[in-house]
C-alpha cells in the first residue's frame, strides 16, 4: 500500500509574514490530527529558511519550487541544490509546466536538474503533463512518454526509488478545470506501466505518482481513491490552511 503524499506548491505567493502565518496555522492544525500521509510545503525561496525554523518538530516537510543544475557561479538569479539543502529543504519540484512553458525549460534541462538534485541529496518531485491542444489531438500518451523517458534519462534504479512523479495536465492548472478521476487514473496507470518497462515492476509499484490540477477539498477524495493516484501536488488550494487541511484529511 503506497503512502499518500500531499505537497503544496505556493508558486509566487506569500511574503515572509504571510508565510509565517500560513505555516503557523498548518502546524497548529496538524498537531491536532492523526496524520496518515506525508505533507510537504514548497514556499518561495525567500521564505524557506524561516519555514524550516517554524516546521521544526512538526510532521510537515520542506520543499522548494525549482533549482539550477550547476553548483555555483555566474548564474544571476538562480538557486543551487546546496543552497536549498542549507535552508533545510528535503524536496524540490522540477519540470513544472510553468517552468516548461513560461521559462522554456526543455526535457534535457529538467533531466540535468533531476540528476543534480539526486546527487545533492534532494528528493525530486518530477512534473509531467500535456496541454489542452495535445489532449484534444489525442497525443497525451506520446507527450507523457517523451517527458518521462527524457526526464529520467540515465537515472539509475536506486535513484528512481527517490523520485516522486506528479502528473499535471496543463489545461487543469489554475483554470478550475479538473481531469475526471478516470482521465487522471488512465494517465497515472500509463506512467506506472512506462516506469515498469524502463525499470522494474517493483520500482513501478512503489512509485508515488501525484495528481496536480485544481485539486480542492471537494474533489480530493474521489481523485485520491483511484488505484494509481498516490497524492496531490496542490496549487491555489494550499494557500489557505483550511482548504489545504481538507485535502490532507481526504488523503
C-alpha positions in Angstrom: 0.0 0.0 0.0 1.6 3.2 -1.2 1.6 6.1 1.3 -0.2 9.2 0.1 1.9 12.4 -0.3 0.3 15.8 -0.3 2.5 18.7 -1.4 1.6 22.4 -1.5 3.2 24.5 -4.3 2.8 28.1 -3.2 4.2 29.4 -6.5 5.0 33.2 -6.4 2.8 33.9 -3.4 3.3 34.9 0.2 5.9 37.3 1.5 7.7 36.4 4.8 5.0 37.4 7.2 2.3 35.7 5.1 4.4 32.6 5.0 4.9 32.6 8.8 1.1 33.0 9.3 0.2 30.1 6.9 2.8 27.7 8.3 1.8 28.5 11.9 -1.8 27.7 11.1 -0.8 24.4 9.3 1.5 23.3 12.2 -1.2 24.1 14.7 -4.0 22.3 12.7 -1.9 19.2 12.0 -0.8 18.9 15.6 -4.4 18.0 16.5 -4.8 15.4 13.8 -3.6 11.8 13.3 -1.7 12.2 10.0 -1.5 9.1 7.8 0.1 10.8 4.8 3.3 12.7 4.1 2.8 16.5 3.9 5.2 18.9 2.1 5.1 22.6 1.7 7.0 24.5 -1.0 7.2 28.2 -0.2 9.1 30.7 -2.3 12.9 30.9 -1.9 12.6 34.0 0.4 10.6 32.1 3.0 12.5 28.7 3.0 14.8 29.4 6.0 12.1 30.8 8.2 9.7 28.0 7.1 12.4 25.5 8.2 12.5 27.0 11.7 8.7 27.1 12.0 8.4 23.4 10.8 10.8 22.0 13.5 9.1 19.3 15.5 6.1 19.1 13.1 5.2 16.4 10.6 5.4 18.8 7.7 8.4 18.5 5.4 10.0 21.3 3.4 10.5 21.6 -0.4 11.5 24.2 -2.9 9.8 25.1 -6.2 12.9 24.9 -8.5 16.7 24.9 -8.7 19.5 25.1 -11.2 21.8 22.2 -12.2 25.1 24.0 -11.6 26.7 24.1 -8.1 27.7 27.8 -8.1 28.9 30.5 -10.4 27.8 33.3 -12.7 24.1 32.3 -13.0 22.4 35.5 -11.9 19.0 34.9 -10.2 19.4 31.1 -9.9 19.5 28.9 -6.8 21.6 25.8 -6.3 20.8 22.5 -4.7 23.3 23.1 -1.9 21.6 26.5 -1.1 18.3 24.6 -0.8 19.9 22.0 1.4 21.3 24.7 3.7 17.8 26.1 4.3 16.5 22.6 5.4 14.8 21.5 2.1 14.3 17.8 1.6 12.3 18.1 -1.7 12.4 20.1 -4.9 9.7 20.5 -7.6 11.3 20.1 -11.1 9.8 20.3 -14.6 6.6 22.1 -13.5 4.6 23.1 -16.6 5.0 26.8 -15.7 8.8 26.2 -15.9 8.4 24.5 -19.2 6.0 26.9 -20.8 6.9 30.3 -19.4 10.6 29.8 -18.8 11.3 27.5 -21.7 12.8 24.6 -19.8 13.4 21.5 -22.0 13.3 17.9 -21.1 17.1 17.9 -21.3 17.4 20.8 -18.8 14.9 19.1 -16.4 16.9 15.8 -16.7 20.1 17.7 -15.6 18.2 19.3 -12.7 16.9 15.9 -11.5 20.4 14.4 -11.6 21.8 17.3 -9.7 19.1 17.2 -7.1 19.7 13.5 -6.5 23.4 13.9 -6.4 22.9 16.6 -3.7 20.5 14.6 -1.6 17.3 16.3 -2.5 14.2 14.3 -3.5 12.7 15.5 -6.8 9.0 15.9 -7.4 9.2 15.5 -11.2 6.2 17.0 -13.1 4.8 15.9 -16.4 1.7 16.8 -18.3 0.0 17.7 -21.6 -1.6 20.9 -22.9 -5.2 21.1 -23.9 -4.3 21.1 -27.6 -2.2 18.0 -27.1 -5.0 16.2 -25.3 -7.6 17.2 -27.9 -5.2 16.0 -30.6 -5.1 12.6 -29.0 -1.3 12.6 -28.3 -1.4 12.7 -24.4 0.4 9.4 -24.1 3.1 10.4 -26.6 3.8 13.6 -24.7 3.9 11.9 -21.3 6.1 9.2 -22.7 8.6 11.7 -24.1 8.7 13.8 -20.9 9.2 10.7 -18.7 11.8 9.0 -20.9 13.8 12.1 -21.5 13.4 13.4 -17.9 14.6 10.1 -16.4 17.4 9.5 -18.9 20.4 7.8 -17.3 18.7 7.8 -13.9 19.7 4.6 -12.0 17.2 2.2 -10.4 18.4 3.2 -7.0 17.9 6.9 -7.7 14.5 6.2 -9.3 13.3 5.0 -5.8 13.8 8.5 -4.5 11.7 10.3 -7.1 8.0 11.3 -6.9 6.3 11.8 -10.3 3.5 14.4 -10.5 1.0 14.3 -13.4 -0.3 17.7 -14.0 -2.5 18.2 -17.1 -1.5 21.8 -18.1 -5.1 22.6 -19.0 -6.2 21.9 -15.4 -3.7 24.0 -13.6 -5.2 27.2 -12.2 -8.1 27.0 -14.6 -10.7 25.5 -12.2 -10.9 22.6 -14.7 -10.0 19.2 -13.3 -9.3 16.0 -15.1 -12.1 13.5 -14.4 -11.0 10.8 -11.9 -10.9 8.3 -14.8 -8.9 10.6 -17.1 -6.3 11.1 -14.3 -6.3 7.5 -13.4 -5.7 6.5 -17.0 -2.6 8.6 -17.3 -1.3 7.6 -13.9 -1.6 3.9 -14.9 0.2 4.7 -18.2 3.0 6.4 -16.3 3.3 3.4 -13.9 3.4 1.0 -16.9 6.0 3.1 -18.5 8.2 3.1 -15.4 7.8 -0.7 -15.2 9.1 -1.0 -18.8 12.0 1.4 -18.1 13.0 -0.1 -14.7 11.1 -3.0 -13.0 7.7 -4.0 -11.6 8.9 -3.4 -8.1 10.0 0.2 -8.8 6.8 0.9 -10.7 4.6 -0.5 -7.9 6.4 1.6 -5.2 6.5 4.8 -7.3 4.4 7.7 -5.8 2.5 9.4 -8.6 0.7 12.6 -7.5 -2.1 14.3 -9.4 -2.0 18.1 -9.8 -4.5 20.4 -11.4 -7.2 22.3 -9.5 -7.3 19.8 -6.6 -9.6 21.1 -3.9 -11.2 19.6 -0.7 -14.4 18.8 -2.5 -12.7 16.7 -5.3 -9.7 15.3 -3.4 -11.4 12.3 -2.0 -12.6 10.9 -5.4 -9.3 11.6 -7.0 -7.2 10.1 -4.2 -9.4 7.0 -4.2 -8.2 6.0 -7.7 -5.9 3.0 -7.7 -2.8 4.7 -9.2 -3.2 8.2 -7.7 -0.9 8.4 -4.7 -1.3 12.0 -3.6 -1.7 15.5 -4.8 0.5 18.5 -5.9 -1.7 21.3 -4.8 -1.6 24.9 -6.1 -4.2 27.5 -5.2 -5.9 25.4 -2.5 -2.7 25.2 -0.5 -2.6 28.9 0.1 -5.3 28.8 2.8 -4.7 26.5 5.8 -8.4 25.3 5.9 -8.5 24.2 2.3 -5.1 22.5 2.4 -6.1 20.7 5.6 -9.3 19.5 3.8 -7.1 17.8 1.1 -4.8 16.3 3.8 -7.8 14.9 5.6 -9.0 13.3 2.4 -5.6 11.6 2.0 
